[in-house]
Amino acid sequence: MFTPTSMIEGKEISNVQADFKSAERVEQYRISRSALYLPEGLRWKYVPISEIQKIEESFRVISAGHCVPVREKRPEIDISLPGQTVHLQLEKQESMQKIMEVCKK
């Protein structure tokens, strides 16, 4: 079995494989009390929840349709980490709320 890798060097969580298996699926991401897992091709990377400096809600506007233009607001989360920012693009407002609840604790 593969082992998810930390996005922050030197900040690994203990027993990451068991934590990943117990993580709840939220759209294409997985989240546990210890980490937020992000897909990267066929592998996974994770952000330890304890390393999140700031988390903010935002929205992106997408355009669709050929004959009749349709504009939709979709939820997005910006997560500030030491030295980088991660953007999570989501489809549902409920998914955004679920991730925000866990990450703000």
Contacts in CASP RR format, 6 or more apart in sequence:
PFRMAT RR
TARGET T0000
AUTHOR 0000-0000-0000
METHOD contacts of the structure
MODEL  1
MFTPTSMIEGKEISNVQADFKSAERVEQYRISRSALYLPEGLRWKYVPIS
EIQKIEESFRVISAGHCVPVREKRPEIDISLPGQTVHLQLEKQESMQKIM
EVCKK
1 17 0 8 1.000
2 43 0 8 1.000
2 44 0 8 1.000
3 16 0 8 1.000
3 17 0 8 1.000
4 16 0 8 1.000
4 17 0 8 1.000
4 20 0 8 1.000
4 35 0 8 1.000
4 37 0 8 1.000
4 43 0 8 1.000
4 44 0 8 1.000
4 45 0 8 1.000
4 46 0 8 1.000
5 43 0 8 1.000
5 44 0 8 1.000
5 45 0 8 1.000
5 46 0 8 1.000
6 12 0 8 1.000
6 13 0 8 1.000
6 45 0 8 1.000
6 46 0 8 1.000
6 47 0 8 1.000
6 48 0 8 1.000
7 38 0 8 1.000
7 45 0 8 1.000
7 46 0 8 1.000
7 47 0 8 1.000
7 81 0 8 1.000
7 84 0 8 1.000
7 86 0 8 1.000
8 47 0 8 1.000
8 48 0 8 1.000
8 51 0 8 1.000
8 81 0 8 1.000
8 82 0 8 1.000
11 48 0 8 1.000
11 50 0 8 1.000
11 51 0 8 1.000
12 48 0 8 1.000
13 19 0 8 1.000
13 34 0 8 1.000
13 35 0 8 1.000
13 46 0 8 1.000
13 48 0 8 1.000
16 35 0 8 1.000
16 46 0 8 1.000
19 32 0 8 1.000
19 34 0 8 1.000
19 35 0 8 1.000
20 30 0 8 1.000
20 32 0 8 1.000
20 35 0 8 1.000
20 37 0 8 1.000
20 44 0 8 1.000
20 46 0 8 1.000
22 32 0 8 1.000
23 30 0 8 1.000
23 31 0 8 1.000
23 32 0 8 1.000
23 35 0 8 1.000
23 37 0 8 1.000
24 30 0 8 1.000
24 31 0 8 1.000
24 32 0 8 1.000
24 98 0 8 1.000
26 95 0 8 1.000
26 98 0 8 1.000
26 99 0 8 1.000
27 90 0 8 1.000
27 91 0 8 1.000
27 92 0 8 1.000
27 95 0 8 1.000
28 39 0 8 1.000
29 36 0 8 1.000
29 37 0 8 1.000
29 38 0 8 1.000
29 39 0 8 1.000
29 88 0 8 1.000
29 99 0 8 1.000
30 36 0 8 1.000
30 37 0 8 1.000
30 44 0 8 1.000
31 37 0 8 1.000
31 98 0 8 1.000
31 99 0 8 1.000
31 102 0 8 1.000
31 103 0 8 1.000
32 102 0 8 1.000
33 49 0 8 1.000
33 102 0 8 1.000
33 105 0 8 1.000
34 48 0 8 1.000
34 49 0 8 1.000
34 50 0 8 1.000
35 46 0 8 1.000
35 47 0 8 1.000
35 48 0 8 1.000
35 49 0 8 1.000
36 46 0 8 1.000
36 47 0 8 1.000
36 49 0 8 1.000
36 52 0 8 1.000
36 79 0 8 1.000
36 99 0 8 1.000
36 102 0 8 1.000
36 103 0 8 1.000
37 44 0 8 1.000
37 45 0 8 1.000
37 46 0 8 1.000
38 44 0 8 1.000
38 45 0 8 1.000
38 46 0 8 1.000
38 47 0 8 1.000
38 86 0 8 1.000
38 88 0 8 1.000
47 79 0 8 1.000
47 81 0 8 1.000
47 86 0 8 1.000
49 102 0 8 1.000
49 103 0 8 1.000
49 105 0 8 1.000
51 81 0 8 1.000
51 82 0 8 1.000
52 79 0 8 1.000
52 80 0 8 1.000
52 81 0 8 1.000
52 103 0 8 1.000
53 80 0 8 1.000
53 81 0 8 1.000
53 82 0 8 1.000
54 79 0 8 1.000
54 80 0 8 1.000
55 77 0 8 1.000
55 78 0 8 1.000
55 79 0 8 1.000
55 80 0 8 1.000
55 100 0 8 1.000
55 103 0 8 1.000
55 104 0 8 1.000
56 77 0 8 1.000
56 78 0 8 1.000
56 80 0 8 1.000
57 75 0 8 1.000
57 76 0 8 1.000
57 77 0 8 1.000
57 96 0 8 1.000
57 100 0 8 1.000
58 75 0 8 1.000
58 76 0 8 1.000
58 77 0 8 1.000
58 78 0 8 1.000
59 73 0 8 1.000
59 74 0 8 1.000
59 75 0 8 1.000
59 76 0 8 1.000
60 73 0 8 1.000
60 74 0 8 1.000
60 76 0 8 1.000
60 89 0 8 1.000
61 71 0 8 1.000
61 72 0 8 1.000
61 73 0 8 1.000
61 74 0 8 1.000
62 71 0 8 1.000
62 72 0 8 1.000
62 74 0 8 1.000
63 69 0 8 1.000
63 70 0 8 1.000
63 71 0 8 1.000
64 70 0 8 1.000
64 72 0 8 1.000
74 89 0 8 1.000
74 90 0 8 1.000
74 91 0 8 1.000
75 90 0 8 1.000
75 91 0 8 1.000
75 92 0 8 1.000
75 93 0 8 1.000
75 95 0 8 1.000
75 96 0 8 1.000
76 87 0 8 1.000
76 88 0 8 1.000
76 89 0 8 1.000
76 90 0 8 1.000
76 96 0 8 1.000
77 87 0 8 1.000
77 88 0 8 1.000
77 90 0 8 1.000
77 96 0 8 1.000
77 99 0 8 1.000
77 100 0 8 1.000
78 85 0 8 1.000
78 86 0 8 1.000
78 87 0 8 1.000
79 85 0 8 1.000
79 86 0 8 1.000
79 87 0 8 1.000
79 88 0 8 1.000
79 103 0 8 1.000
88 99 0 8 1.000
90 96 0 8 1.000
90 99 0 8 1.000
END
